[in-house]
């Protein structure tokens, strides 16, 4: 694996561009968790594209930040380059023991990029009124049959789909008037 490191400080314009990037809801999810000075933050998949910035933002806000990653190289990057307080390799450590070690009083904010079994364990270590930003489910991406409660028929998800590009503007206007149920989408072509 070849990693390219940038030692230059991040410009204000770069931060603004990152915060506005449509594929990076990272900043919004962290802000929704309202991190406060002294709170504990756990970031799974800590070296992911936008995720590596989450821990850095949380540190800037005065939080204690621990990340987990799949290799020692990524663990070291989390500590040395990204400035996390600590990090661990979730493949080489018992997750429950690691969470107890790094968060003996519990976790205030979990920035979840993995889901399922990791999420199940982290929930057991959350403080009362803790917050979880669900940002990804990388544990599920390559599975033929996804794991978790949604496969047990306990959750129902509804999408409101408008047919045809010619209906896109009225679909958008309908969202602002509360005419949608669930996520509004426009199908421009059937496949």
C-alpha positions in Angstrom: 0.0 0.0 0.0 1.4 3.4 -1.0 0.1 6.3 1.0 0.7 9.9 0.0 0.9 12.3 3.0 0.4 16.0 2.9 2.3 17.9 5.6 0.9 21.3 4.5 -1.8 22.9 6.7 -5.3 22.6 5.3 -6.5 25.9 3.8 -9.8 27.4 4.7 -10.9 27.0 1.1 -10.1 23.3 1.3 -12.0 22.8 4.5 -15.0 24.7 3.0 -14.9 22.6 -0.1 -14.8 19.4 2.0 -17.7 20.5 4.2 -19.8 21.2 1.1 -18.9 18.1 -0.9 -22.1 16.1 -1.6 -20.4 12.7 -0.9 -19.0 13.8 2.5 -21.7 14.2 5.0 -19.0 13.8 7.7 -19.1 17.3 9.0 -22.9 17.4 9.2 -23.0 14.1 11.1 -20.3 15.2 13.5 -22.1 18.5 14.1 -25.4 16.7 14.7 -23.7 14.9 17.6 -22.9 18.3 19.1 -19.4 17.4 20.5 -18.4 19.3 23.6 -15.0 19.8 25.3 -14.0 16.7 27.2 -16.4 14.3 25.6 -15.2 10.9 24.3 -15.4 10.1 20.6 -14.9 6.7 19.0 -14.4 6.6 15.2 -14.5 3.3 13.4 -12.7 2.9 10.1 -10.7 5.9 11.2 -8.6 6.2 8.0 -11.4 6.3 5.6 -11.7 9.1 3.0 -13.6 11.8 4.9 -13.6 9.9 8.2 -9.9 10.7 8.9 -11.0 14.4 9.2 -13.8 13.6 11.8 -11.3 12.7 14.5 -9.3 15.8 13.7 -12.4 18.0 13.9 -13.4 16.4 17.2 -9.9 17.0 18.6 -10.1 20.6 17.6 -13.4 20.8 19.6 -11.6 19.5 22.7 -12.7 15.9 22.6 -10.8 12.7 23.5 -10.7 10.7 20.3 -9.9 7.0 19.7 -10.1 5.4 16.3 -10.0 1.8 15.0 -8.6 0.5 11.8 -7.8 -2.7 10.0 -4.0 -2.5 9.9 -1.2 -1.4 12.1 -0.2 1.1 9.4 -3.6 2.8 9.6 -3.5 2.7 13.4 -0.2 4.5 13.4 -1.5 7.1 10.9 -4.5 7.7 13.2 -2.1 8.5 16.0 0.8 10.2 14.3 -0.7 12.0 11.3 -4.3 12.6 12.3 -3.6 13.3 15.9 -6.1 10.9 17.5 -5.4 10.3 21.2 -5.2 6.6 20.5 -6.2 3.9 18.0 -6.3 0.2 17.8 -6.5 -2.6 15.2 -9.9 -4.1 15.6 -8.8 -7.3 13.8 -6.1 -8.0 16.4 -7.9 -6.9 19.6 -11.1 -8.0 21.3 -13.5 -5.1 20.6 -15.3 -5.2 24.0 -11.9 -5.2 25.9 -10.5 -2.4 23.7 -13.6 -0.3 24.2 -13.5 -0.8 28.0 -9.8 0.0 28.0 -10.0 3.2 26.0 -13.4 4.3 27.3 -13.7 3.1 30.9 -16.4 5.7 31.6 -18.2 5.0 28.3 -18.5 6.7 24.9 -20.2 10.0 24.3 -20.1 10.0 20.5 -19.7 7.1 18.1 -19.0 7.9 14.5 -20.1 4.6 12.9 -18.7 3.6 9.5 -18.8 -0.2 10.0 -22.2 -1.2 11.4 -23.7 -4.5 12.6 -21.5 -6.4 15.1 -19.3 -3.5 15.8 -22.3 -1.2 16.3 -23.9 -3.8 18.5 -20.8 -3.9 20.8 -20.3 -0.1 20.9 -24.0 0.4 22.0 -23.2 -1.6 25.1 -20.4 1.0 25.9 -22.3 4.2 25.2 -23.0 6.7 28.0 -26.6 7.7 28.8 -27.5 10.3 26.2 -24.6 9.3 24.0 -24.9 10.0 20.3 -24.3 7.8 17.3 -23.7 9.2 13.8 -24.4 6.3 11.4 -22.3 7.1 8.3 -21.5 3.8 6.7 -21.9 0.0 6.9 -18.6 -1.2 5.4 -19.1 -4.6 7.1 -22.1 -5.2 4.8 -20.8 -4.0 1.4 -19.6 -7.3 0.1 -22.1 -9.6 1.8 -24.7 -11.4 -0.3 -27.1 -11.4 2.6 -26.7 -8.4 4.9 -26.6 -8.9 8.7 -28.6 -7.0 11.2 -32.1 -6.3 12.4 -33.3 -5.1 9.0 -33.1 -8.7 7.7 -35.4 -9.9 10.5 -38.4 -8.0 9.2 -38.5 -5.6 12.1 -37.9 -2.4 10.1 -39.8 -1.1 7.2 -38.3 1.5 4.8 -40.4 3.5 2.4 -39.2 5.5 -0.5 -41.4 7.9 -2.5 -40.3 7.6 -6.1 -41.5 9.9 -8.9 -41.2 8.4 -12.4 -39.5 10.4 -15.2 -37.2 13.4 -15.3 -40.1 15.5 -16.4 -41.5 15.1 -12.8 -38.3 16.1 -11.0 -39.3 19.7 -10.3 -42.7 18.9 -9.0 -41.2 16.1 -6.9 -38.8 18.6 -5.3 -41.5 21.1 -4.7 -43.6 18.4 -3.1 -40.8 17.7 -0.6 -41.0 21.3 0.6 -44.8 21.0 1.0 -44.6 17.7 2.9 -46.1 15.5 0.1 -43.4 12.8 0.3 -43.3 9.8 2.5 -39.7 8.8 3.3 -36.9 9.6 1.0 -38.0 11.3 -2.3 -36.3 10.0 -5.4 -36.8 10.5 -9.1 -36.3 7.5 -11.4 -35.1 8.8 -14.8 -34.8 5.5 -16.5 -35.9 2.0 -15.7 -33.1 -0.6 -15.8 
